[in-house]
Amino acid sequence: MASVIDHPDYFLLDADLTDVDRALRDRVRAFGQNTIEPIINGFWYRHSRFESWYPSSS
């Protein structure tokens, strides 16, 4: 699935990241694209909160 969000590096911060930092960024980005992006519009249109579907980690 193609993302609706482009990820430009306007401030050239990618060069400052370590390999571990890049891997974490990529995992978080993939979670957002694969888990959040496909369902978020339904929550928006129903005026419901995302927290009601996704339990908090606390």
MDAnalysis code that builds the backbone (N, CA, C; Angstrom):
import MDAnalysis as mda
import numpy as np

u = mda.Universe.empty(174, n_residues=58, atom_resindex=np.repeat(np.arange(58), 3), trajectory=True)
u.add_TopologyAttr("name", ["N", "CA", "C"] * 58)
u.add_TopologyAttr("resid", np.arange(1, 59))
u.add_TopologyAttr("resname", ["MET", "ALA", "SER", "VAL", "ILE", "ASP", "HIS", "PRO", "ASP", "TYR", "PHE", "LEU", "LEU", "ASP", "ALA", "ASP", "LEU", "THR", "ASP", "VAL", "ASP", "ARG", "ALA", "LEU", "ARG", "ASP", "ARG", "VAL", "ARG", "ALA", "PHE", "GLY", "GLN", "ASN", "THR", "ILE", "GLU", "PRO", "ILE", "ILE", "ASN", "GLY", "PHE", "TRP", "TYR", "ARG", "HIS", "SER", "ARG", "PHE", "GLU", "SER", "TRP", "TYR", "PRO", "SER", "SER", "SER"])
u.atoms.positions = np.array([
    [0.847, -1.179, 0.000],
    [0.000, 0.000, 0.000],
    [0.891, 1.239, 0.000],
    [0.663, 2.125, -0.912],
    [1.444, 3.358, -0.984],
    [0.988, 4.316, 0.111],
    [1.931, 4.963, 0.720],
    [1.612, 5.894, 1.793],
    [1.075, 7.201, 1.230],
    [0.157, 7.804, 1.957],
    [-0.354, 9.111, 1.554],
    [0.546, 10.221, 2.070],
    [1.541, 9.840, 2.841],
    [2.446, 10.819, 3.445],
    [3.825, 10.688, 2.814],
    [4.350, 11.804, 2.349],
    [5.713, 11.830, 1.835],
    [6.636, 12.124, 3.017],
    [7.841, 11.595, 3.011],
    [8.756, 11.772, 4.136],
    [10.040, 12.468, 3.710],
    [9.962, 13.720, 3.297],
    [11.191, 14.421, 2.915],
    [12.026, 14.745, 4.152],
    [13.304, 14.839, 3.968],
    [14.232, 15.172, 5.054],
    [14.666, 16.630, 4.884],
    [13.742, 17.542, 5.155],
    [13.987, 18.967, 4.924],
    [15.205, 19.500, 5.683],
    [15.403, 18.999, 6.895],
    [16.491, 19.530, 7.724],
    [17.737, 18.645, 7.696],
    [17.755, 17.665, 6.807],
    [18.902, 16.773, 6.621],
    [19.312, 16.082, 7.925],
    [18.317, 15.670, 8.682],
    [18.580, 15.005, 9.954],
    [18.920, 13.530, 9.777],
    [18.558, 12.956, 8.665],
    [18.822, 11.540, 8.436],
    [20.309, 11.217, 8.531],
    [21.135, 12.135, 8.122],
    [22.585, 11.918, 8.177],
    [23.095, 11.828, 9.607],
    [22.349, 12.391, 10.565],
    [22.771, 12.371, 11.967],
    [22.319, 11.119, 12.709],
    [21.463, 10.318, 12.088],
    [20.941, 9.132, 12.759],
    [21.916, 7.970, 12.653],
    [21.957, 7.186, 13.719],
    [22.732, 5.943, 13.678],
    [21.890, 4.881, 12.969],
    [22.485, 3.756, 12.692],
    [21.748, 2.656, 12.068],
    [20.603, 2.194, 12.960],
    [20.830, 2.185, 14.270],
    [19.793, 1.785, 15.223],
    [18.652, 2.799, 15.197],
    [18.982, 4.088, 15.161],
    [17.951, 5.130, 15.091],
    [17.127, 5.011, 13.814],
    [17.787, 4.757, 12.698],
    [17.076, 4.600, 11.425],
    [16.154, 3.384, 11.453],
    [16.632, 2.305, 12.061],
    [15.809, 1.100, 12.155],
    [14.564, 1.359, 12.999],
    [14.717, 2.080, 14.105],
    [13.573, 2.415, 14.947],
    [12.606, 3.321, 14.201],
    [13.123, 4.336, 13.531],
    [12.284, 5.245, 12.748],
    [11.492, 4.471, 11.695],
    [12.157, 3.539, 11.030],
    [11.495, 2.759, 9.988],
    [10.421, 1.845, 10.568],
    [10.676, 1.277, 11.760],
    [9.669, 0.420, 12.401],
    [8.449, 1.231, 12.814],
    [8.664, 2.402, 13.374],
    [7.552, 3.263, 13.779],
    [6.773, 3.720, 12.554],
    [7.472, 4.089, 11.513],
    [6.823, 4.518, 10.268],
    [6.005, 3.376, 9.666],
    [6.547, 2.170, 9.678],
    [5.821, 1.014, 9.142],
    [4.575, 0.716, 9.971],
    [4.673, 0.851, 11.290],
    [3.500, 0.639, 12.145],
    [2.407, 1.637, 11.791],
    [2.778, 2.887, 11.640],
    [1.794, 3.904, 11.276],
    [1.154, 3.623, 9.932],
    [1.955, 3.232, 8.972],
    [1.438, 2.974, 7.626],
    [0.597, 1.707, 7.568],
    [1.000, 0.670, 8.279],
    [0.317, -0.620, 8.175],
    [-0.844, -0.785, 9.144],
    [-0.777, -0.124, 10.299],
    [-1.789, -0.325, 11.332],
    [-2.717, 0.866, 11.488],
    [-2.181, 2.062, 11.498],
    [-2.986, 3.251, 11.753],
    [-3.638, 3.788, 10.481],
    [-2.842, 3.969, 9.451],
    [-3.328, 4.599, 8.221],
    [-4.576, 3.942, 7.626],
    [-4.652, 2.600, 7.584],
    [-5.832, 1.992, 6.961],
    [-7.146, 2.214, 7.709],
    [-7.096, 2.517, 9.015],
    [-8.336, 2.605, 9.787],
    [-8.646, 3.988, 10.338],
    [-7.723, 4.911, 10.262],
    [-7.879, 6.178, 10.966],
    [-9.046, 7.008, 10.444],
    [-9.319, 6.958, 9.153],
    [-10.414, 7.763, 8.614],
    [-11.763, 7.384, 9.214],
    [-11.971, 6.105, 9.482],
    [-13.220, 5.679, 10.106],
    [-13.425, 6.308, 11.470],
    [-12.361, 6.425, 12.240],
    [-12.459, 7.066, 13.552],
    [-12.767, 8.553, 13.395],
    [-12.167, 9.179, 12.404],
    [-12.393, 10.600, 12.155],
    [-13.864, 10.857, 11.813],
    [-14.398, 10.070, 10.911],
    [-15.770, 10.288, 10.467],
    [-16.801, 9.937, 11.532],
    [-16.477, 8.986, 12.408],
    [-17.405, 8.622, 13.485],
    [-17.217, 9.503, 14.711],
    [-16.233, 10.382, 14.682],
    [-15.909, 11.251, 15.821],
    [-15.602, 10.425, 17.070],
    [-14.974, 9.291, 16.877],
    [-14.599, 8.465, 18.017],
    [-13.103, 8.591, 18.251],
    [-12.701, 8.169, 19.411],
    [-11.296, 8.286, 19.786],
    [-10.562, 7.000, 19.458],
    [-9.361, 7.158, 18.965],
    [-8.542, 6.005, 18.607],
    [-8.224, 5.163, 19.841],
    [-8.090, 5.799, 21.012],
    [-7.759, 5.083, 22.233],
    [-8.810, 4.049, 22.584],
    [-10.036, 4.248, 22.131],
    [-11.091, 3.288, 22.430],
    [-10.846, 1.963, 21.701],
    [-10.085, 1.971, 20.612],
    [-9.779, 0.760, 19.876],
    [-8.430, 0.188, 20.257],
    [-7.459, 1.047, 20.485],
    [-6.077, 0.608, 20.723],
    [-5.729, 0.844, 22.185],
    [-5.570, -0.205, 22.971],
    [-5.309, -0.026, 24.412],
    [-3.979, 0.665, 24.663],
    [-3.955, 1.460, 25.703],
    [-2.704, 2.160, 26.040],
    [-1.712, 1.177, 26.627],
    [-0.470, 1.539, 26.616],
    [0.575, 0.666, 27.123],
    [0.829, 0.892, 28.603],
    [0.118, 1.834, 29.211],
    [0.361, 2.099, 30.641],
    [-0.466, 1.233, 31.538],
])
